[in-house]
Amino acid sequence: MDFLFGVLLVVEALIALLMVAVVMLQPPKDPSGGMGSAFGGGFGEEVFGGRTGNVLSRTTVVLGALLILNTLGLALLNRGADESITGAEMPAPVEQPAQ
């Protein structure tokens, strides 16, 4: 199970990096250009042609869904663990006295 958890962590990081790249490639909605043009926002039009918005928007949705599903899988695998992701031992829950 530790191997699967490690693989899912690597997949999580890769999906997050891909999502950042895809969002940065999207053309800006405003005519002034915005931050996207500063980081090469027009590059997507050169690669994908005239339908850049369609391809990149769908890719963003798919990557977002994969990120959520992967995060849920990581949470389910880590649910019964006595350790956090960092490897530190979790403190025991403190019982509250009945009032």
Secondary structure by P-SEA (a helix, b strand, c coil): caaaaaaaaaaaaaaaaaaaaaaaacccccccccccccccccccccccccaaaaaaaaaaaaaaaaaaaaaaaaaaaaccccccccccccccbbbbccc
